[in-house]
Amino acid sequence: MDQYSKLVVDASNGKNPRIEAYCLDPSFGTGIIKDFHSSIHMSGTLEPLEEYRDSIGLSESTELVGYPSAFSKENRKILFVSDVTTKYDEINKDERIITKMQNYITNICNTFPKNTMVFFPSFSVMSVFKNQDCLKNINRGVYFEEQEMSQTALMELVSDFKDHGNQNGDGAALFSVIGGRISEGMDFPAEQLEIAIIVGIPYPKPTAKQRGLQRYYDLKFGKGWEYTVEAPTARKLLQSIGRLIRDEKDRGIAVILDRRASRFKKYIDDISLSKNLMQDIKIFMYK
């Protein structure tokens, strides 16, 4: 099997086409691990471990051990609702879905004066919500991560957001993207972040590269969808949720606004369907 996918990229309407080669198999660069007597691999988001083992080329005899979090499960709650989704076909058929999600976001932000982060699958999806008048009804500070924002500007924005939790106690809302600099690389301990709203499921875009990757893993392991779509999506969800709990004293609640969240029960075992979202959040936040 060819370990590379070759793509012709039309960069500017045919004026500057180029050919790009993407390595589909990370084991091509991790083979040196096999020469070690032993190695220890640790991360909060390595699971599913079988996919990680196979992807980097370790043998099936490799010992895989998953340890539970040292933090109490009582300090974290993960909910999802079943009446909305960001699935493209459904949104196009029913514009009320976007309105429902906007109402969820606005109601949560206005009801609970806690620092709240709203994660979107992409900047393009976030722009759909940002351009709607509905979000103007949020009655507190609202911050937006911008796609071309410099690191300095981003850190200033994050610092201002954190201050609403640390000092003022009035809470603010920060709109960001899943898989970005905030969702994967920054800590928000204690009151700096208490509510995370995840708008939709961050499935990878069905690009030519993604299709090539899925086909390669289908041929090699018979698990193209599981290894190249489901597993990376689960990790992104867990990384965003993980912003809530950074030490043993933190408490936080995550809300996934997409019915497809039920598919990830095997990766997020404490996820549950909420039939009365505002009431469920209230019970957790003030118990």
C-alpha positions as CSV (number, residue, x, y, z in Angstrom):
1,M,0.0,0.0,0.0
2,D,1.2,3.5,-0.7
3,Q,1.8,5.4,2.5
4,Y,1.3,8.8,0.9
5,S,-1.7,10.5,-0.6
6,K,-0.9,12.8,-3.6
7,L,-3.3,15.6,-4.1
8,V,-3.4,18.4,-6.8
9,V,-4.3,21.6,-5.0
10,D,-5.9,24.4,-7.0
11,A,-4.5,27.3,-4.9
12,S,-5.9,30.3,-6.7
13,N,-8.5,29.4,-9.4
14,G,-6.0,27.5,-11.5
15,K,-3.3,30.2,-11.5
16,N,-1.0,28.5,-9.1
17,P,-1.8,24.7,-8.8
18,R,0.5,22.5,-6.8
19,I,0.9,18.9,-5.9
20,E,1.0,18.0,-2.2
21,A,1.9,14.6,-0.6
22,Y,0.4,13.7,2.7
23,C,1.8,10.9,4.9
24,L,-1.2,8.7,5.7
25,D,0.7,6.4,8.1
26,P,2.4,7.8,11.3
27,S,4.2,4.5,11.8
28,F,6.4,5.5,8.9
29,G,8.1,8.0,11.4
30,T,7.6,6.1,14.7
31,G,9.3,2.8,13.7
32,I,12.3,3.7,15.9
33,I,10.1,3.0,19.0
34,K,10.4,-0.7,18.1
35,D,14.1,-0.5,18.8
36,F,13.6,0.6,22.4
37,H,13.6,-1.9,25.2
38,S,10.5,-0.1,26.6
39,S,8.7,3.1,26.3
40,I,5.8,4.7,28.3
41,H,3.2,6.7,26.5
42,M,0.9,8.9,28.6
43,S,-1.9,11.4,27.8
44,G,-5.4,12.2,29.0
45,T,-6.7,11.7,25.4
46,L,-4.8,8.6,24.1
47,E,-8.0,6.5,24.1
48,P,-9.0,4.5,22.1
49,L,-5.8,2.8,22.9
50,E,-6.1,0.1,20.2
51,E,-6.3,2.8,17.5
52,Y,-3.2,4.6,19.0
53,R,-1.3,1.4,19.2
54,D,-2.1,0.4,15.6
55,S,-1.6,3.9,14.2
56,I,2.0,4.2,15.5
57,G,2.9,0.7,14.5
58,L,3.2,-1.1,17.8
59,S,2.6,-4.8,17.9
60,E,-0.7,-6.3,19.0
61,S,1.1,-7.7,22.1
62,T,1.8,-4.2,23.4
63,E,0.4,-3.8,26.9
64,L,-2.5,-1.2,26.9
65,V,-3.6,0.1,30.3
66,G,-6.2,2.8,30.8
67,Y,-6.3,4.4,34.3
68,P,-9.3,6.3,35.7
69,S,-9.0,10.0,36.4
70,A,-7.7,10.9,39.8
71,F,-10.4,13.6,39.9
72,S,-13.8,12.8,41.4
73,K,-16.5,12.1,38.8
74,E,-18.9,14.0,41.1
75,N,-17.1,17.2,40.1
76,R,-17.9,16.8,36.4
77,K,-21.2,16.5,34.5
78,I,-21.6,16.0,30.8
79,L,-25.0,16.4,29.2
80,F,-26.4,16.5,25.6
81,V,-29.7,17.3,24.1
82,S,-31.5,15.4,21.4
83,D,-33.5,18.2,19.5
84,V,-30.6,19.9,17.7
85,T,-27.6,19.0,15.5
86,T,-25.1,20.7,13.2
87,K,-25.5,18.0,10.6
88,Y,-25.4,19.8,7.3
89,D,-28.4,18.2,5.7
90,E,-30.7,18.8,8.7
91,I,-29.7,22.4,9.2
92,N,-30.4,23.1,5.5
93,K,-33.9,21.5,5.8
94,D,-34.9,23.2,9.0
95,E,-33.6,26.7,9.9
96,R,-35.2,26.4,13.3
97,I,-32.4,24.2,14.5
98,I,-30.0,27.1,14.5
99,T,-32.5,29.2,16.4
100,K,-32.9,26.4,19.0
101,M,-29.1,26.2,19.5
102,Q,-28.9,30.0,19.8
103,N,-31.6,30.0,22.4
104,Y,-29.8,27.3,24.4
105,I,-26.6,29.3,24.4
106,T,-28.3,32.6,25.3
107,N,-30.4,31.0,28.1
108,I,-27.4,29.3,29.7
109,C,-25.3,32.5,29.5
110,N,-28.0,34.7,30.9
111,T,-29.2,32.3,33.6
112,F,-25.9,31.2,35.1
113,P,-23.3,34.0,35.9
114,K,-20.4,31.7,35.5
115,N,-17.5,31.9,33.0
116,T,-18.7,29.9,30.0
117,M,-16.9,28.8,27.0
118,V,-18.8,28.0,23.7
119,F,-16.9,25.7,21.4
120,F,-17.7,25.4,17.7
121,P,-16.5,22.8,15.1
122,S,-14.9,25.5,13.0
123,F,-14.6,29.2,12.5
124,S,-17.1,29.0,9.7
125,V,-19.8,27.5,11.9
126,M,-19.0,30.0,14.6
127,S,-19.5,32.9,12.1
128,V,-23.0,31.7,11.4
129,F,-23.9,32.2,15.1
130,K,-21.8,35.4,15.4
131,N,-23.7,37.1,12.7
132,Q,-27.1,36.3,14.2
133,D,-28.9,39.0,16.2
134,C,-29.9,36.4,18.8
135,L,-26.5,36.4,20.4
136,K,-26.8,40.1,21.0
137,N,-29.3,39.1,23.7
138,I,-26.5,37.7,25.9
139,N,-26.4,40.0,28.9
140,R,-22.8,39.9,29.8
141,G,-19.3,40.1,28.4
142,V,-18.8,38.2,25.2
143,Y,-15.4,37.4,23.6
144,F,-14.7,35.9,20.2
145,E,-11.5,34.1,19.2
146,E,-10.7,35.3,15.7
147,Q,-9.1,33.1,13.1
148,E,-6.2,35.5,12.3
149,M,-5.7,36.7,15.8
150,S,-2.1,37.0,16.9
151,Q,-0.8,35.1,19.9
152,T,-0.5,38.4,21.9
153,A,-4.0,39.4,21.1
154,L,-5.3,36.0,22.0
155,M,-3.6,35.9,25.3
156,E,-5.0,39.4,26.2
157,L,-8.5,38.2,25.3
158,V,-8.1,35.0,27.4
159,S,-6.8,37.1,30.3
160,D,-9.8,39.4,30.2
161,F,-12.1,36.5,30.1
162,K,-10.5,34.8,33.1
163,D,-10.8,38.1,35.1
164,H,-14.6,37.8,35.0
165,G,-14.3,34.5,36.9
166,N,-11.4,35.5,39.2
167,Q,-12.4,39.0,40.3
168,N,-15.7,40.3,39.2
169,G,-17.7,37.2,39.7
170,D,-20.2,38.2,36.9
171,G,-19.0,35.6,34.4
172,A,-18.4,36.1,30.7
173,A,-18.8,34.0,27.5
174,L,-15.9,33.1,25.3
175,F,-16.6,31.8,21.8
176,S,-13.8,29.5,20.5
177,V,-13.2,26.6,18.1
178,I,-12.6,22.9,18.9
179,G,-9.1,21.8,18.1
180,G,-7.7,25.4,18.3
181,R,-5.2,27.1,20.5
182,I,-7.6,27.5,23.4
183,S,-9.4,24.2,23.4
184,E,-6.2,22.1,23.4
185,G,-3.5,24.2,25.0
186,M,-4.8,26.5,27.8
187,D,-5.8,25.9,31.4
188,F,-8.8,27.5,33.1
189,P,-8.7,26.4,36.8
190,A,-11.4,27.1,39.4
191,E,-13.9,29.9,38.5
192,Q,-12.0,30.8,35.3
193,L,-14.2,28.2,33.5
194,E,-17.3,26.4,34.9
195,I,-19.5,25.8,31.9
196,A,-18.5,24.5,28.5
197,I,-21.0,24.4,25.6
198,I,-20.0,22.3,22.6
199,V,-22.0,23.3,19.5
200,G,-22.2,20.2,17.3
201,I,-19.8,17.3,16.8
202,P,-16.4,18.1,15.3
203,Y,-16.2,15.5,12.6
204,P,-13.4,16.0,10.1
205,K,-14.3,17.5,6.8
206,P,-14.8,15.0,4.0
207,T,-11.9,16.3,2.0
208,A,-9.8,14.3,-0.6
209,K,-7.1,13.9,2.1
210,Q,-9.6,12.7,4.6
211,R,-11.1,10.2,2.2
212,G,-7.7,8.9,1.3
213,L,-6.8,8.5,5.0
214,Q,-10.0,6.6,5.7
215,R,-9.5,4.3,2.7
216,Y,-5.9,3.6,3.8
217,Y,-7.0,2.5,7.3
218,D,-9.8,0.5,5.8
219,L,-7.3,-1.5,3.7
220,K,-4.7,-1.8,6.5
221,F,-6.9,-2.5,9.6
222,G,-10.5,-2.7,8.3
223,K,-11.4,0.2,10.6
224,G,-11.3,3.3,8.4
225,W,-14.3,5.1,10.0
226,E,-13.4,4.1,13.5
227,Y,-9.7,5.1,13.3
228,T,-9.9,8.2,11.1
229,V,-13.2,9.8,12.0
230,E,-14.7,8.5,15.2
231,A,-11.5,8.3,17.3
232,P,-10.1,11.8,16.4
233,T,-13.6,13.3,16.9
234,A,-13.8,11.7,20.4
235,R,-10.4,13.1,21.3
236,K,-11.4,16.6,20.3
237,L,-14.6,16.4,22.4
238,L,-12.6,15.2,25.4
239,Q,-10.0,17.9,25.0
240,S,-12.6,20.6,25.0
241,I,-14.4,19.1,28.0
242,G,-11.1,18.7,29.7
243,R,-10.7,22.5,29.9
244,L,-13.2,22.4,32.8
245,I,-11.3,20.2,35.3
246,R,-7.6,20.9,35.9
247,D,-7.2,19.9,39.5
248,E,-9.0,17.9,42.2
249,K,-11.1,20.9,43.4
250,D,-12.5,22.1,40.1
251,R,-16.1,21.6,39.2
252,G,-17.7,22.0,35.8
253,I,-20.5,21.0,33.5
254,A,-20.3,20.4,29.7
255,V,-23.3,20.6,27.4
256,I,-23.1,19.1,23.9
257,L,-25.7,20.6,21.6
258,D,-26.0,17.7,19.2
259,R,-28.0,14.5,19.3
260,R,-25.1,12.6,17.7
261,A,-23.2,12.9,21.0
262,S,-25.0,9.6,22.0
263,R,-22.6,7.8,19.6
264,F,-19.6,8.6,21.8
265,K,-20.9,6.9,25.0
266,K,-18.1,4.3,24.7
267,Y,-15.5,7.1,24.9
268,I,-17.3,9.4,27.3
269,D,-18.9,7.0,29.7
270,D,-20.5,9.6,32.0
271,I,-22.4,11.4,29.2
272,S,-26.2,11.5,29.6
273,L,-29.2,12.8,27.8
274,S,-30.9,15.9,29.4
275,K,-34.6,16.3,29.0
276,N,-34.7,19.5,31.0
277,L,-31.4,21.2,30.4
278,M,-31.7,24.3,32.4
279,Q,-33.0,22.4,35.4
280,D,-30.2,19.9,35.2
281,I,-27.5,22.6,35.0
282,K,-29.1,24.4,38.0
283,I,-29.1,21.2,40.1
284,F,-25.4,20.6,39.4
285,M,-24.2,24.1,39.7
286,Y,-25.8,24.9,43.0
287,K,-25.9,21.6,44.8
